[in-house]
Amino acid sequence: NAGHGQDANSVSDNPSLVSSTDLHLQSGSSMLGKGAALSSVPVDFDGDARSPFKPDIGADELTITNQAPIANAGTDQAVKVSTQASLNGSSSSDPDSQPFALGYSWAQVSGPGITNLANPTTATPSFTPTKVGTYTIRLTVNDGKASASDDVLVSVSKETASMPANDIVAGPGETHETIQAAVDAATPGQVVGIKDKTGGYKESVVINKTLTLQRVAGNNPVLDGEGTRDTGFDIQATGVVIDGFEIKGFKEKGVSGNSSATGVTLQNLVIHDIAGGTAPAAIGSVKGTVKDCDIGTTAVGLLDTDNLTLQDSNIHNQTVAALKDIDSATLSNVLIENVPKGFTGTNTSITVSSSILQNVSSIGFEGISGLTLNQSTLLDGVATGVKTCTTVSADGITVKNSSVAAFDGIDSLVLKNSTLQANAIGVKGGTAVAIERVLFESHTTAAIQSSAGSFTFLTLTKNAIAFDATSGTANSCIIWDNLMPFRGTGASALTLKYSIAQNWSGSAAQNPNISNGGHVLQLNPKFDETAGDYSLFVDYQAPGNSSPAIKPIPRAVSFRS
């Protein structure tokens, strides 16, 4: 009724019921599709399913024989970084044009994060990519009763600011119609420009001299192995530059090198679908710089690639690991996602900064001797962040949502100025850990478990257990609002000083050692003989008194919760 509790979904009209005693709706009723979907009301009074998009108002959901719509997200496209990508789903259709006009909803499925998708509920949204990579965008259309989806790929490459002049050009209409012919004709130090070609270049290319291969202005040319060739670019010289290609369909490697392949630069490459060989990888045995690249579906992203500088790139959807058997590498501004492992195999001297690992189903960093993580690196949704690595240093990082542990079994761990949040365990094991100025929050098993070392200026809050079977010294820590602050056989081996422990409820909580000369405030019912009374314990040493003591404040000044 108008004026009585109306909201945005209210309708003041004749509902066109079958009769005054039959509350079923008739076709053409103004109540059709005017309701708001409620998860708590999934069916109508007949038990028929309500529309999850636009339910009818009233007790009845009118049953309509309906054909599902057909989603069409448009053709795949390629754009440059910082250039607008316009999506178009207007070719979507509804075979029976009922019951309502199509509704549109666009969402990103994979690729670097999009923060500026404009008009995502229209047929023609747009966004401006800020990173190189392959973006998968999903269109979902619904007609009020049923829905359908379709994906579109947007490949984003980086425009080279100043490309050197081409000495030789390969491609349609040129003297050299294949890449290999142009490479063979070039002399060391020359620049070979490669035109885009319909259907791509169906060949493998051996580069045995110092050359620069670059795309001629336009879309990236495609080097296609068609699933039968072993390697895309086989580099057998120093100082080779390959800039601006899509490489796909090879069995062993997209780009590989021999012992001479040093000082190599690979940039603005999109490499994917490398499979079918004995050890398939996008890039293998190349020493040098990889930047502004998107490395997709294959077993390993980068394999046996030493003295590596990897920057501003995305590595995703590998079946084994993003990187394997890497000797000396520096990673910056790298996104690794949707892989079982970030690093695996035997790796040495790895430094990672300003990078993201996300949706890693097994281990982020494994088998590394000398791992340094710093400068805002994020591990999010990595089952185990770091494991079976020796000599790990982490400063200024965040690890969250690890289902096993952020750090597992790292004997020599230095962790500083970081945040560990919502993991099962923050730090597990380790015989010589040094943790300083770290926030441990909301760990479901324990913040620190079975570890030995020094723990300084820590904040541990909302964890199931703060210190579990942990030994060493905890200095100047805030242990706040955990289920239990201390538990396990190592509780008595943990020396606590200059710290505050407050508010816990676990009945199995145990007490640590209280340091001589330190000051510890402990507020909790477990330290009082009457539950509900909070007593304050102060560990102090009076001036001139060499014998410290723990003295409870008299019960007269205890605090009641």
C-alpha positions in Angstrom: 0.0 0.0 0.0 1.3 3.5 -0.9 2.6 5.4 2.1 2.9 2.3 4.4 6.4 1.1 4.6 7.3 1.5 1.0 10.9 1.1 -0.2 12.7 1.1 -3.5 11.2 -2.3 -4.4 7.6 -1.5 -3.5 4.9 -1.2 -6.1 1.5 0.4 -5.7 -0.7 -1.4 -8.3 -3.2 -4.2 -8.8 -1.1 -7.4 -8.5 -3.2 -9.3 -11.0 -3.7 -12.4 -8.8 -5.6 -15.4 -10.2 -8.4 -14.7 -7.6 -8.9 -13.3 -4.1 -8.3 -16.8 -2.7 -5.6 -17.9 -5.3 -2.5 -15.8 -4.7 -0.7 -17.0 -7.9 0.4 -14.3 -10.2 -0.9 -14.0 -13.8 1.2 -13.3 -16.8 1.5 -9.5 -17.3 1.3 -8.7 -13.6 3.1 -5.6 -12.5 4.7 -7.6 -9.7 6.9 -9.6 -12.0 10.6 -9.0 -11.6 10.1 -6.1 -9.1 11.3 -7.8 -6.0 14.7 -7.8 -4.3 16.6 -11.1 -4.1 16.9 -12.4 -0.5 19.1 -15.4 0.3 16.8 -16.2 3.2 13.8 -16.6 0.8 15.0 -18.9 -2.0 11.6 -20.4 -2.9 8.0 -19.3 -3.1 5.0 -20.7 -1.3 4.8 -23.6 -3.9 8.4 -24.4 -3.3 9.4 -23.1 -6.7 12.8 -21.4 -6.9 12.9 -17.6 -6.7 14.9 -15.8 -9.3 18.3 -14.9 -7.9 18.3 -11.7 -10.0 14.8 -10.2 -10.2 12.3 -12.1 -8.1 8.6 -11.4 -8.3 6.8 -9.5 -5.5 4.4 -11.6 -3.5 4.1 -15.2 -2.3 4.3 -16.6 -5.9 7.2 -16.8 -8.3 5.5 -17.1 -11.7 6.8 -20.1 -13.6 7.9 -19.1 -17.1 9.3 -21.4 -19.8 12.5 -19.5 -20.4 15.5 -19.9 -22.6 18.8 -18.8 -21.1 20.5 -15.8 -22.7 23.7 -16.0 -24.7 26.7 -14.0 -23.5 29.2 -12.6 -25.9 32.1 -10.6 -24.3 33.5 -9.5 -27.7 36.7 -10.3 -29.4 40.1 -10.6 -27.6 42.2 -7.5 -28.0 45.7 -6.1 -27.5 46.4 -2.6 -26.0 49.4 -0.8 -24.5 49.9 0.1 -20.9 48.0 3.2 -19.9 45.8 3.0 -23.0 42.1 2.5 -22.5 40.6 -0.9 -23.2 37.0 -0.7 -24.3 34.9 -3.9 -23.8 31.8 -4.7 -25.7 29.1 -7.2 -24.8 26.4 -5.7 -26.9 26.4 -8.8 -29.2 24.9 -10.8 -26.2 21.3 -11.9 -26.9 18.3 -13.6 -25.4 16.6 -16.1 -27.7 13.1 -15.6 -26.3 13.5 -12.0 -25.2 11.9 -12.7 -21.8 11.1 -12.2 -19.1 13.2 -9.0 -18.9 15.8 -7.0 -20.8 19.3 -8.3 -20.3 21.3 -7.2 -17.4 25.1 -7.0 -17.6 27.8 -7.6 -15.1 31.6 -7.6 -15.8 34.3 -8.9 -13.4 38.0 -9.7 -13.6 38.9 -13.4 -13.5 42.7 -13.2 -13.7 45.7 -11.0 -14.4 47.1 -7.9 -12.8 44.5 -6.2 -10.6 42.1 -3.7 -12.2 41.1 -0.8 -10.0 39.4 1.4 -12.6 36.8 -0.7 -14.4 34.2 1.9 -15.4 30.5 1.1 -15.9 30.7 -2.6 -15.1 26.9 -3.1 -15.2 26.5 -1.9 -18.8 27.2 -3.6 -22.1 30.3 -1.4 -22.8 32.6 -0.9 -19.8 36.2 0.2 -20.1 39.4 0.2 -18.0 42.9 1.5 -18.4 45.6 -1.1 -17.6 48.5 0.0 -15.5 50.6 -3.2 -15.9 51.8 -5.5 -18.6 50.0 -8.8 -18.6 47.0 -10.8 -19.9 43.7 -9.8 -18.3 40.8 -12.1 -18.3 37.4 -10.3 -18.0 34.2 -12.2 -17.6 30.8 -10.9 -18.8 27.7 -12.4 -17.1 24.3 -11.6 -18.6 20.9 -12.4 -17.1 17.3 -12.1 -18.2 15.8 -12.2 -14.8 15.5 -16.0 -14.7 18.7 -17.4 -16.1 22.3 -16.3 -16.7 25.2 -17.0 -19.0 28.9 -16.0 -19.1 31.7 -15.4 -21.6 35.3 -14.4 -21.2 37.4 -11.9 -23.1 41.2 -11.6 -23.0 43.0 -8.3 -23.1 46.7 -8.6 -23.7 48.6 -5.6 -22.5 52.2 -4.7 -23.5 54.5 -1.8 -22.8 55.2 0.8 -25.4 58.9 1.2 -25.9 59.8 4.8 -25.3 62.4 5.0 -28.0 63.0 2.1 -30.3 66.2 2.1 -32.3 66.1 2.3 -36.1 65.8 -1.0 -37.9 68.7 -2.1 -40.0 66.8 -5.0 -41.5 63.0 -5.6 -41.6 61.3 -9.0 -41.8 57.7 -9.8 -42.6 55.1 -9.7 -45.3 56.2 -7.9 -48.4 59.9 -7.6 -47.3 63.0 -9.2 -48.8 63.2 -11.5 -45.7 59.8 -12.9 -45.0 60.8 -15.1 -42.0 62.5 -14.0 -38.8 65.3 -16.6 -39.3 66.1 -15.2 -42.8 66.4 -11.7 -41.4 68.6 -12.9 -38.5 70.9 -14.8 -40.9 71.3 -11.7 -43.1 72.1 -9.3 -40.2 75.6 -8.6 -39.0 76.5 -8.4 -35.3 75.2 -5.3 -33.5 72.3 -4.7 -36.0 68.6 -4.1 -35.2 66.1 -6.4 -36.9 62.6 -5.2 -37.0 59.8 -7.8 -37.2 56.4 -6.9 -38.7 53.2 -8.3 -37.4 51.9 -11.1 -39.6 48.5 -12.6 -40.0 48.6 -16.1 -38.5 52.0 -15.5 -37.0 55.5 -16.8 -37.8 55.5 -20.6 -37.9 59.2 -21.2 -37.1 62.0 -21.6 -34.6 64.7 -19.0 -34.6 68.4 -19.5 -33.8 70.2 -16.3 -32.8 74.0 -16.9 -32.9 75.2 -13.2 -33.0 74.6 -10.1 -30.9 71.4 -8.6 -32.3 68.3 -6.7 -31.3 65.0 -8.1 -32.4 62.1 -5.8 -32.0 58.6 -5.4 -33.3 57.8 -2.9 -36.0 55.3 -0.3 -34.6 51.9 -2.0 -34.1 50.9 -5.2 -32.4 53.4 -7.7 -31.2 54.3 -10.3 -33.8 53.5 -13.9 -32.9 56.1 -16.7 -33.0 54.0 -19.9 -33.0 55.4 -23.4 -32.5 52.1 -25.0 -33.4 52.6 -27.6 -30.7 55.3 -29.4 -32.8 58.5 -27.3 -32.6 60.8 -27.5 -29.5 62.0 -23.9 -29.0 60.9 -20.4 -30.0 64.1 -18.3 -29.8 67.3 -20.3 -29.2 70.0 -17.7 -28.1 73.6 -18.7 -28.7 75.3 -15.3 -28.3 75.9 -12.6 -25.7 74.0 -9.3 -25.5 70.9 -10.3 -27.5 67.8 -8.2 -27.0 64.3 -9.5 -27.9 61.6 -6.9 -27.5 57.9 -7.1 -28.2 56.7 -10.6 -29.2 54.0 -13.2 -28.3 55.6 -16.6 -28.1 53.4 -19.7 -27.9 52.9 -23.3 -28.8 56.4 -24.7 -28.3 57.1 -28.0 -26.6 60.3 -27.2 -24.6 61.1 -23.5 -24.3 59.7 -20.2 -25.4 63.2 -18.7 -25.1 66.3 -20.8 -24.3 70.0 -20.2 -24.3 73.3 -22.0 -24.2 76.4 -21.1 -22.2 77.0 -18.0 -24.4 73.5 -16.6 -23.7 74.7 -13.9 -21.2 73.8 -10.3 -20.9 70.5 -11.0 -22.6 67.5 -8.7 -22.4 64.0 -10.0 -22.8 61.2 -7.4 -22.6 57.6 -6.9 -23.5 57.1 -10.6 -24.2 53.9 -12.6 -23.7 54.8 -16.3 -23.5 52.3 -19.0 -23.0 51.2 -22.6 -23.9 54.7 -24.1 -23.7 54.0 -27.8 -23.2 54.6 -31.4 -24.4 58.4 -31.6 -24.0 60.5 -33.3 -21.3 61.1 -30.1 -19.2 58.9 -27.3 -20.6 59.5 -23.8 -19.5 58.7 -20.3 -20.8 62.4 -19.2 -20.4 65.3 -21.5 -19.8 69.1 -21.1 -19.3 69.2 -17.4 -20.1 71.4 -15.0 -18.1 70.3 -11.4 -18.0 67.2 -9.2 -17.6 63.6 -10.1 -18.0 61.2 -7.2 -17.7 57.7 -6.2 -18.6 56.8 -9.7 -19.5 53.7 -11.9 -19.1 54.6 -15.5 -18.6 51.6 -17.9 -18.6 50.6 -21.5 -19.0 53.5 -23.9 -18.9 55.2 -26.3 -16.4 57.8 -23.8 -15.2 58.0 -20.0 -15.9 61.8 -19.6 -15.6 64.1 -22.6 -15.4 67.8 -22.7 -14.7 68.1 -19.0 -15.4 71.1 -17.6 -13.5 72.3 -14.0 -12.8 68.8 -12.9 -13.4 67.1 -9.5 -13.0 63.3 -10.0 -13.2 61.2 -6.9 -12.9 57.7 -5.5 -13.7 56.5 -8.9 -14.9 53.7 -11.4 -14.2 54.2 -15.2 -13.9 51.0 -17.2 -13.6 49.3 -20.5 -14.2 52.3 -22.8 -14.2 51.8 -26.5 -13.3 55.1 -27.0 -11.4 56.4 -23.6 -10.3 56.9 -20.0 -11.4 60.7 -20.4 -11.0 63.0 -23.4 -10.6 66.8 -23.9 -10.1 67.7 -20.2 -10.1 71.2 -19.1 -9.1 71.4 -15.5 -8.1 68.3 -13.4 -8.9 66.8 -10.1 -8.0 63.0 -9.7 -8.4 61.2 -6.4 -8.2 57.6 -5.5 -8.9 56.8 -9.1 -9.9 53.3 -10.8 -9.6 53.3 -14.6 -9.2 49.8 -16.1 -9.0 47.8 -19.3 -9.5 50.8 -21.7 -9.2 51.5 -24.6 -6.9 54.9 -23.1 -6.0 56.7 -19.8 -6.4 60.3 -21.1 -6.2 61.3 -24.8 -6.2 64.3 -26.9 -6.9 67.8 -25.7 -5.9 68.1 -21.9 -5.7 70.7 -19.6 -4.3 70.9 -15.9 -3.4 67.4 -14.7 -4.2 66.3 -11.2 -3.4 62.6 -10.1 -3.7 61.2 -6.6 -3.3 57.9 -4.9 -3.9 56.4 -8.1 -5.3 53.2 -10.2 -4.8 52.7 -14.0 -4.5 49.0 -14.9 -4.3 46.9 -18.0 -4.7 49.9 -20.4 -4.4 48.5 -23.8 -3.5 51.7 -25.3 -1.9 54.8 -23.3 -1.1 55.9 -19.8 -2.0 59.6 -20.1 -1.5 61.3 -23.5 -1.3 64.8 -24.8 -1.6 66.6 -21.4 -1.4 70.0 -20.8 0.2 70.1 -17.1 1.0 66.6 -15.6 0.6 65.9 -11.9 1.2 62.4 -10.5 1.2 61.8 -6.8 1.6 60.2 -3.5 0.6 56.5 -4.2 0.8 56.5 -7.7 -0.6 53.1 -9.4 0.0 52.3 -13.1 0.3 48.6 -13.6 0.2 46.9 -17.0 0.1 50.2 -18.9 -0.1 49.6 -22.2 1.7 53.1 -22.2 3.2 55.0 -19.0 2.6 58.6 -20.0 3.2 59.9 -23.6 3.8 63.1 -25.6 3.6 65.2 -22.5 3.0 68.4 -21.5 4.8 69.4 -18.1 5.9 66.2 -16.1 5.4 65.9 -12.3 6.0 62.6 -10.6 5.7 62.1 -6.9 6.4 58.9 -4.9 5.7 56.7 -7.7 4.3 53.2 -8.9 4.8 52.1 -12.6 4.9 48.5 -13.4 5.3 45.9 -16.2 4.7 48.5 -19.0 4.7 46.6 -22.3 5.5 49.8 -24.0 6.9 52.3 -21.4 8.0 53.9 -18.2 6.9 57.4 -19.5 7.8 58.0 -23.2 8.4 61.2 -24.8 9.7 63.6 -21.9 9.0 66.5 -22.3 11.4 68.2 -19.1 10.5 65.4 -16.5 10.2 65.6 -12.8 10.7 62.1 -11.2 10.5 61.6 -7.5 11.1 59.1 -4.6 10.6 56.5 -6.9 9.2 52.9 -8.1 9.5 51.7 -11.7 9.8 48.0 -12.0 9.7 45.3 -14.6 9.5 47.6 -17.5 8.9 47.3 -20.9 10.6 50.7 -20.4 12.1 52.9 -17.4 11.8 56.4 -18.8 12.5 56.8 -22.6 13.0 60.0 -24.1 14.1 63.5 -22.7 13.7 66.4 -23.0 16.2 67.9 -19.5 15.8 65.1 -17.1 14.9 65.3 -13.3 15.5 62.0 -11.6 15.3 61.7 -7.8 15.9 58.8 -5.3 15.5 56.3 -7.7 14.0 52.6 -7.8 14.3 51.1 -11.3 14.7 47.3 -11.2 14.4 44.5 -13.7 14.1 46.5 -16.9 13.7 44.1 -19.9 14.1 46.7 -22.4 15.5 49.5 -20.2 16.9 51.4 -17.1 16.2 54.8 -18.7 17.1 55.1 -22.4 17.5 58.1 -24.6 18.5 60.6 -21.9 17.7 63.7 -20.8 19.7 65.4 -17.4 19.6 64.8 -13.8 20.4 61.4 -12.0 20.2 61.6 -8.2 20.6 59.0 -5.5 20.3 56.3 -7.8 19.1 52.5 -7.3 19.2 50.6 -10.6 19.4 46.8 -10.2 19.3 43.7 -12.2 18.5 45.7 -15.4 18.1 44.7 -18.9 19.3 48.0 -19.1 21.0 50.7 -16.4 21.1 53.7 -18.5 22.1 53.3 -22.3 21.8 56.2 -24.5 22.9 58.6 -21.6 22.2 61.9 -21.0 24.0 64.2 -18.0 24.2 63.6 -14.4 25.3 60.5 -12.3 24.6 61.5 -8.7 25.3 59.1 -5.7 25.3 56.2 -7.5 23.8 52.5 -6.8 23.9 50.5 -10.0 24.2 46.9 -8.9 24.0 43.5 -10.6 23.6 44.7 -14.0 22.6 42.9 -17.3 23.5 46.1 -18.3 25.3 49.4 -16.3 25.6 51.7 -19.2 26.5 51.3 -23.0 26.1 53.3 -26.2 25.6 56.4 -27.8 26.9 58.4 -24.7 26.0 56.3 -22.3 27.9 58.6 -22.5 31.0 61.6 -22.1 28.7 60.5 -18.8 27.4 61.9 -15.8 29.4 59.6 -12.8 29.4 60.5 -9.3 30.3 59.4 -5.7 29.9 56.1 -7.0 28.5 52.4 -6.9 28.9 50.1 -10.0 28.7 46.4 -9.2 29.0 43.0 -10.8 28.4 42.9 -14.5 27.6 40.5 -17.3 28.4 42.1 -20.6 27.5 42.2 -23.0 30.4 45.4 -24.6 29.3 47.4 -21.4 29.5 50.8 -21.8 31.1 53.2 -19.3 32.7 56.6 -18.4 31.2 59.7 -17.5 33.3 59.7 -14.0 34.5 63.0 -12.3 33.8 65.1 -10.9 36.6 65.0 -7.1 36.5 62.3 -7.0 33.9 58.8 -5.6 34.3 55.8 -7.7 33.3 52.2 -6.8 33.6 49.8 -9.8 33.5 46.1 -9.2 33.7 43.9 -12.2 33.6 41.5 -14.4 35.7 43.9 -17.3 35.3 46.4 -15.5 37.6 43.8 -15.1 40.4 42.2 -17.8 42.6 38.7 -16.5 41.7 37.6 -16.4 38.1 36.4 -12.9 37.2 38.9 -11.1 39.5 41.8 -9.5 37.6 45.1 -9.2 39.6 48.1 -7.2 38.5 51.5 -8.8 38.9 54.6 -6.7 38.6 58.1 -8.1 38.3 60.4 -5.4 39.7 63.7 -4.9 41.3 63.9 -2.2 43.9 66.9 0.2 43.7 69.9 -1.4 45.5 68.1 -4.7 45.8 69.8 -7.5 43.9 67.0 -10.0 44.6 64.0 -9.5 42.3 60.6 -10.7 43.4 57.1 -11.1 42.0 54.6 -9.6 44.2 50.8 -9.5 43.6 49.0 -6.3 44.3 46.6 -7.1 47.3 43.2 -8.4 46.4 41.6 -5.3 47.7 42.8 -3.5 44.5 42.1 -6.3 42.1 39.9 -5.4 39.2 36.7 -7.3 38.4 35.6 -7.9 34.8 
